[in-house]
Amino acid sequence: QVQLVESGGGLVQAGGSLRLSCAASGTIFSNKVRRWYRQAPGKQREFVAIITNSGYETYADSVKGRFTISTDNAENKMYLQMNSLKPEDTAVYYCGALVNSQSYWGQGTQVTVSS
């Protein structure tokens, strides 16, 4: 049974930083396509970043240069380092993994950026 658990969200002032964590169980995280999405109030869930099983990273234009994915294969975890945060980054952030062609998602962690 694949489970993903996010943590690390919170309230931060504009210009600040946060690091989100995603812990996986029930699967080997490092050889899966892993991604971060976010959903702001009243909006659809949107793509933030993705890392493939070969380590190739892609970012949404809105976060490029400010957000960075990293992984800890020994701990079966993935991180999203978020710098220079803006109020428009406020959202619930979800980590996801593609396992045997099925998408799994965590419960989300709230990030709130005050101006």
C-alpha positions as CSV (number, residue, x, y, z in Angstrom):
1,Q,0.0,0.0,0.0
2,V,1.5,3.2,-1.2
3,Q,1.3,6.2,1.2
4,L,2.7,9.7,0.9
5,V,2.8,12.1,3.8
6,E,3.7,15.8,3.3
7,S,5.0,18.1,6.1
8,G,6.7,21.4,6.5
9,G,4.0,23.8,5.6
10,G,3.3,26.9,7.6
11,L,2.9,30.7,7.7
12,V,5.8,32.7,6.3
13,Q,6.3,36.3,5.3
14,A,6.9,37.2,1.7
15,G,10.5,36.8,0.7
16,G,10.9,33.9,3.2
17,S,11.6,30.3,2.7
18,L,10.1,26.9,3.6
19,R,11.1,23.3,2.9
20,L,8.4,20.8,2.3
21,S,9.0,17.1,2.9
22,C,7.2,14.1,1.4
23,A,7.8,10.7,3.0
24,A,6.9,7.6,1.0
25,S,6.0,4.1,2.2
26,G,5.0,1.0,0.4
27,T,7.2,1.8,-2.6
28,I,10.7,2.7,-3.5
29,F,10.5,6.4,-4.1
30,S,13.7,6.9,-6.0
31,N,12.7,5.0,-9.1
32,K,9.4,6.7,-9.6
33,V,8.2,9.8,-11.3
34,R,7.6,12.2,-8.4
35,R,5.9,15.6,-8.5
36,W,4.6,18.5,-6.5
37,Y,1.3,20.2,-7.2
38,R,-0.5,22.9,-5.4
39,Q,-4.1,24.2,-5.1
40,A,-5.0,27.7,-4.1
41,P,-8.5,28.5,-2.7
42,G,-11.0,28.6,-5.6
43,K,-8.5,27.4,-8.1
44,Q,-7.7,24.1,-9.8
45,R,-4.7,22.1,-8.7
46,E,-1.7,23.1,-10.7
47,F,1.7,21.7,-11.5
48,V,4.7,22.9,-9.5
49,A,7.6,20.6,-10.2
50,I,8.5,17.1,-11.3
51,I,11.5,14.8,-11.0
52,T,11.8,11.7,-13.1
53,N,13.3,8.4,-12.1
54,S,16.4,9.4,-14.0
55,G,16.6,12.6,-12.0
56,Y,15.4,15.0,-14.6
57,E,13.7,18.1,-13.1
58,T,11.1,20.4,-14.6
59,Y,9.5,23.4,-12.9
60,A,6.5,25.6,-13.6
61,D,7.5,29.0,-14.9
62,S,6.0,30.6,-11.9
63,V,8.4,28.9,-9.5
64,K,11.5,28.4,-11.7
65,G,14.6,29.8,-10.0
66,R,12.9,29.9,-6.6
67,F,11.9,26.3,-5.9
68,T,14.1,23.2,-6.0
69,I,13.3,19.5,-5.7
70,S,15.7,17.3,-3.8
71,T,15.6,13.7,-2.7
72,D,17.0,11.5,0.0
73,N,16.9,8.0,-1.4
74,A,18.1,6.4,1.9
75,E,15.1,7.9,3.7
76,N,12.7,7.4,0.8
77,K,11.8,11.1,0.9
78,M,11.5,14.0,-1.4
79,Y,11.8,17.7,-0.6
80,L,10.7,21.0,-2.1
81,Q,12.8,23.9,-1.1
82,M,10.9,27.1,-1.6
83,N,12.7,30.4,-1.5
84,S,11.7,34.0,-2.2
85,L,8.1,33.1,-1.4
86,K,5.3,35.3,-2.7
87,P,1.7,35.7,-1.5
88,E,0.6,34.0,-4.7
89,D,2.4,30.9,-3.6
90,T,-0.2,30.4,-0.9
91,A,-1.8,27.0,-1.5
92,V,-2.1,23.5,-0.2
93,Y,0.9,21.6,-1.6
94,Y,0.6,18.0,-2.6
95,C,3.3,15.5,-3.4
96,G,2.6,12.7,-5.8
97,A,4.1,9.6,-7.3
98,L,3.4,7.5,-10.3
99,V,3.5,3.8,-9.3
100,N,2.7,1.1,-11.9
101,S,0.8,3.7,-14.0
102,Q,-1.3,4.7,-11.0
103,S,-1.1,8.1,-9.3
104,Y,-0.8,8.4,-5.6
105,W,-1.1,11.7,-3.6
106,G,-0.5,12.8,-0.1
107,Q,-3.0,14.6,2.0
108,G,-1.4,18.0,1.4
109,T,0.3,20.6,3.6
110,Q,-0.8,24.3,3.8
111,V,1.6,27.0,2.8
112,T,0.5,30.6,3.6
113,V,2.6,33.6,2.5
114,S,1.7,36.9,4.0
115,S,2.5,40.2,2.3
